[in-house]
Amino acid sequence: MKLFYFLLVFASLSASSQELNTLLMNSTFEILGQSREPGKINNGTVFIMGRPMKDDPARGYNVLITAAHVLDEIAGDDAMLLLRRKATDGSYTKYQYAVKIRRLGSNVYVKNADADVTAMYVNLPRELALSLLTTERLVDDAEFQRLEIHPGDELLCLGFPLFADTNGFPILRSGKIASYPLVPLRP
């Protein structure tokens, strides 16, 4: 299977906002679902961003973003997000929350034609108070060049390797951009 890497670069946050890594840590979740292979469970990493409403930019929609193969490899119409609940003592527990990824076998998510990326709107429980980056923070080639991103720059990546964290938080890893050219972003 051909793999594509999807890079997200976010503009700096205002001083009153959470630190970027913490903000991303709090909006990244594990997703689980029955595999198309009998008896196997598939898992993957998703993150949630906010898409402002045109009529009321102070409000928005929750957008789940992940690699397309993650949802494609889950059988059935439903998947489980492993969300986190914060206790009064500051500890966290994870809990399952069902999301529709298909309706009567038809995908409710849209896939990028050129990369292994998919997105869909999701309803989340009100108790899950998230501070989200907006989809307006995703960049295009021009912004990528303006930021002067180049080989050797360090990047950070959140994900769920096997049994990442008992509280349901992703693991933060680092690496370096090791290839060239970086634009155009489309393969």
C-alpha positions in Angstrom: 0.0 0.0 0.0 1.3 3.4 -0.9 1.6 5.7 2.1 1.5 9.4 2.1 2.4 11.7 4.9 0.1 14.5 5.7 1.8 17.5 7.3 0.0 20.1 9.4 1.6 23.3 10.3 -0.1 25.7 12.7 0.4 29.4 13.1 1.5 30.5 16.5 -1.2 30.7 19.2 -2.1 33.8 21.1 -0.6 34.2 24.6 -4.0 33.5 26.2 -4.3 30.1 24.5 -3.0 26.8 25.7 0.5 25.8 24.6 0.3 24.1 21.2 1.5 20.6 22.1 -0.9 20.6 25.1 -3.7 21.8 22.8 -3.0 19.1 20.3 -2.6 16.4 23.0 -6.1 17.2 24.3 -7.7 17.0 20.8 -6.0 13.8 19.7 -7.8 10.4 20.3 -7.6 6.8 19.6 -10.2 5.2 17.3 -11.1 1.5 17.4 -13.2 -0.7 15.2 -13.8 -4.3 14.2 -11.4 -5.2 11.4 -12.5 -6.6 8.0 -10.4 -9.6 9.1 -12.5 -11.8 11.5 -11.5 -11.6 15.1 -9.2 -8.6 14.7 -9.6 -5.0 16.1 -8.1 -2.1 14.2 -7.0 1.1 15.9 -5.7 4.4 14.7 -5.1 8.0 15.7 -7.6 10.8 15.0 -7.6 14.5 15.9 -10.5 16.9 16.2 -10.4 20.4 14.7 -13.1 23.1 14.7 -14.7 24.5 11.5 -16.3 27.9 12.2 -19.9 28.3 11.1 -20.2 30.9 8.3 -23.1 32.7 9.9 -21.6 32.6 13.5 -17.8 32.2 13.5 -17.8 32.0 17.3 -19.5 28.6 17.0 -18.3 25.7 14.9 -18.5 22.1 13.8 -16.2 19.3 15.1 -14.2 17.8 12.3 -12.5 14.4 12.8 -9.4 14.0 10.7 -7.3 10.8 10.2 -5.6 8.7 7.7 -8.1 7.3 5.2 -6.9 3.7 5.6 -7.8 3.9 9.3 -11.5 4.2 8.6 -11.4 2.1 5.4 -10.1 -0.9 7.4 -12.9 -0.7 10.0 -15.8 -3.0 9.2 -19.4 -1.9 9.7 -21.1 1.5 10.2 -19.7 2.4 13.7 -16.3 3.0 15.3 -15.4 3.8 18.9 -13.5 6.9 19.9 -11.6 6.5 23.2 -12.4 9.8 24.9 -11.1 11.0 28.2 -12.9 12.1 31.3 -11.1 14.3 33.9 -11.8 13.5 37.5 -11.9 16.1 40.3 -8.5 14.8 41.6 -7.0 15.7 38.2 -6.7 12.1 36.9 -8.2 10.9 33.7 -10.2 7.8 32.7 -10.9 6.8 29.1 -14.4 5.8 27.9 -15.8 4.6 24.6 -18.0 6.9 22.5 -19.6 5.5 19.3 -19.3 7.5 16.1 -21.0 6.7 12.7 -18.4 6.2 10.0 -20.9 4.8 7.5 -24.7 4.9 7.0 -26.1 1.7 5.5 -22.6 0.8 4.2 -21.9 4.2 2.6 -19.0 6.3 4.0 -19.9 9.5 5.9 -16.3 10.6 5.6 -14.7 12.2 2.6 -11.2 11.2 1.3 -8.5 13.3 -0.2 -8.0 12.0 -3.8 -4.2 12.5 -3.6 -3.3 11.6 0.0 -4.1 9.1 2.7 -6.3 11.6 4.5 -10.0 11.7 5.4 -12.3 14.0 7.3 -15.8 14.0 8.6 -18.1 15.9 10.9 -18.7 14.3 14.3 -21.0 15.1 17.3 -19.2 14.8 20.6 -20.5 14.7 24.1 -21.0 18.1 25.8 -18.9 17.0 28.8 -15.9 16.8 26.5 -14.8 20.4 26.7 -12.2 20.9 24.0 -10.2 23.9 23.0 -9.8 23.3 19.3 -7.6 24.7 16.6 -9.7 25.7 13.6 -9.4 24.2 10.2 -8.3 27.7 9.1 -4.9 26.8 10.6 -4.2 24.2 7.9 -1.7 25.6 5.5 -1.3 25.6 1.7 2.0 25.6 -0.3 2.4 29.4 -0.2 2.2 29.4 3.6 4.5 26.4 3.8 7.1 28.3 1.8 6.5 31.6 3.8 7.3 29.6 7.0 10.5 28.4 5.4 10.0 24.8 6.3 12.9 22.8 5.0 14.8 19.4 5.4 16.3 19.1 8.8 13.5 21.0 10.6 12.3 19.1 13.6 8.6 18.0 13.7 6.4 16.6 16.4 3.9 13.8 15.9 1.1 12.5 18.2 -0.1 9.0 17.9 -1.1 5.7 19.6 1.5 3.0 19.3 0.7 -0.2 21.0 -0.7 0.5 24.5 0.5 4.1 24.5 -1.0 5.4 27.7 -3.4 3.9 30.2 -5.2 7.3 30.6 -6.0 7.5 26.9 -3.5 10.2 25.9 -1.4 10.0 22.7 2.4 9.7 22.7 4.4 12.7 21.5 7.3 11.8 19.2 9.8 13.9 17.4 11.7 13.5 14.1 13.3 15.5 11.3 12.0 16.4 7.9 14.3 14.1 5.8 13.2 14.6 2.2 13.0 17.2 -0.5 11.2 18.9 -2.2 8.5 19.8 0.3 6.2 21.7 -2.1 4.0 21.1 -3.8 2.4 19.3 -0.9 0.4 17.1 -3.3 2.3 14.0 -4.4 
